[in-house]
């Protein structure tokens, strides 16, 4: 599964809202673009070393995250968020650049993830537990 590269794109969020019930993070950028990013999507694309690894080819495919939720978000300086997931994961900083990239390329990255799951022989639950 290809991991998004961190590239400076100049985008800065103008509004960030956590929707716990729907398990989404809604984020608007100054270019008037608005994205709704699901907790599972954010969790499997976490920028943490635990998920990405410490170098090329060391990424760990995340499975069983269909029902993960977000318990909170914390700003980190003026450049990133720390996202606290209800499975205990909270490492890795989601920079504005990464969040924008995850939003702008959501369809492609999500399909990459689904393809990687299929290649690994994992059957994803389409109806996550509530």
C-alpha positions as CSV (number, residue, x, y, z in Angstrom):
1,X,0.0,0.0,0.0
2,X,1.5,3.3,-1.0
3,X,1.8,5.8,1.8
4,X,1.2,9.5,1.1
5,X,4.4,11.5,1.0
6,X,4.6,14.6,3.1
7,X,4.8,17.6,0.8
8,X,4.4,21.3,1.6
9,X,1.3,22.5,-0.2
10,X,0.7,25.8,1.6
11,X,-2.8,24.8,2.8
12,X,-3.9,25.8,6.2
13,X,-7.2,24.7,7.8
14,X,-9.8,27.4,8.5
15,X,-12.2,25.0,10.4
16,X,-11.8,21.7,12.1
17,X,-14.8,19.8,13.5
18,X,-14.9,16.3,15.1
19,X,-18.1,14.5,14.6
20,X,-18.0,11.6,17.1
21,X,-21.3,10.0,16.2
22,X,-20.4,9.6,12.6
23,X,-16.7,9.0,13.4
24,X,-15.5,11.7,11.0
25,X,-13.2,14.7,11.1
26,X,-14.4,17.5,9.0
27,X,-11.7,19.9,7.9
28,X,-12.0,23.1,5.7
29,X,-9.0,24.7,4.1
30,X,-8.4,28.3,3.1
31,X,-8.8,27.3,-0.6
32,X,-12.5,26.7,0.3
33,X,-12.1,23.0,0.1
34,X,-13.8,20.9,2.7
35,X,-13.1,17.2,3.4
36,X,-14.8,14.6,5.7
37,X,-12.3,12.1,6.7
38,X,-13.5,8.9,8.4
39,X,-11.8,7.6,11.6
40,X,-10.9,4.3,10.0
41,X,-9.3,6.1,7.0
42,X,-7.3,8.4,9.3
43,X,-6.2,5.5,11.5
44,X,-5.0,3.3,8.7
45,X,-3.0,6.2,7.2
46,X,-1.6,7.3,10.5
47,X,1.8,9.0,10.1
48,X,3.2,7.2,13.1
49,X,6.2,5.0,12.9
50,X,4.0,2.1,14.2
51,X,2.0,2.3,11.0
52,X,4.5,3.8,8.5
53,X,7.6,2.1,9.7
54,X,11.0,3.7,10.0
55,X,11.9,3.5,6.3
56,X,10.7,2.5,2.9
57,X,9.0,-0.8,2.7
58,X,8.4,-1.1,6.5
59,X,4.8,0.0,6.6
60,X,2.4,-2.2,8.5
61,X,-1.0,-2.9,7.0
62,X,-3.7,-2.0,9.5
63,X,-6.5,-4.5,9.7
64,X,-9.6,-4.6,11.9
65,X,-10.1,-0.9,12.2
66,X,-13.6,-0.7,10.7
67,X,-15.2,0.3,14.1
68,X,-12.5,2.7,15.3
69,X,-13.6,6.1,16.6
70,X,-11.9,9.3,17.5
71,X,-12.0,10.3,21.2
72,X,-10.3,13.7,20.7
73,X,-8.1,15.9,18.7
74,X,-5.3,18.2,20.0
75,X,-3.6,21.0,18.1
76,X,0.2,20.7,17.9
77,X,1.7,24.1,17.4
78,X,0.3,25.8,14.3
79,X,1.1,23.0,12.0
80,X,-0.6,19.7,13.0
81,X,-3.1,17.7,15.0
82,X,-2.7,14.8,17.3
83,X,-5.7,12.4,16.9
84,X,-6.6,10.2,19.8
85,X,-8.4,7.0,18.6
86,X,-10.5,4.8,20.8
87,X,-8.2,1.8,20.2
88,X,-5.5,3.6,22.2
89,X,-3.5,4.8,19.1
90,X,-2.4,8.5,19.4
91,X,1.1,8.7,18.0
92,X,2.0,10.4,14.8
93,X,1.3,14.0,14.0
94,X,-1.2,14.8,11.2
95,X,0.3,17.9,9.6
96,X,-1.9,20.3,7.7
97,X,-0.1,19.1,4.5
98,X,-0.9,15.5,5.3
99,X,-4.5,16.2,6.2
100,X,-5.0,18.1,2.9
101,X,-3.4,15.4,0.9
102,X,-5.5,12.7,2.6
103,X,-8.6,14.8,1.7
104,X,-7.7,15.6,-1.8
105,X,-6.7,12.0,-2.7
106,X,-9.2,10.2,-0.5
107,X,-10.8,8.1,-3.2
108,X,-7.4,6.9,-4.6
109,X,-5.8,6.2,-1.2
110,X,-8.9,4.4,0.1
111,X,-8.9,2.2,-3.0
112,X,-5.2,1.5,-2.4
113,X,-6.0,0.4,1.1
114,X,-8.9,-1.8,0.0
115,X,-6.6,-3.4,-2.6
116,X,-3.9,-4.0,0.0
117,X,-6.4,-5.7,2.3
118,X,-7.6,-7.9,-0.6
119,X,-4.0,-8.8,-1.5
120,X,-3.3,-9.8,2.1
121,X,-6.5,-12.0,2.1
122,X,-8.3,-9.8,4.7
123,X,-12.1,-9.5,4.4
124,X,-13.1,-6.1,5.7
125,X,-16.4,-5.7,7.6
126,X,-18.6,-3.3,5.5
127,X,-20.9,-2.7,8.5
128,X,-18.6,-1.7,11.4
129,X,-20.0,-2.2,14.9
130,X,-21.8,0.8,16.5
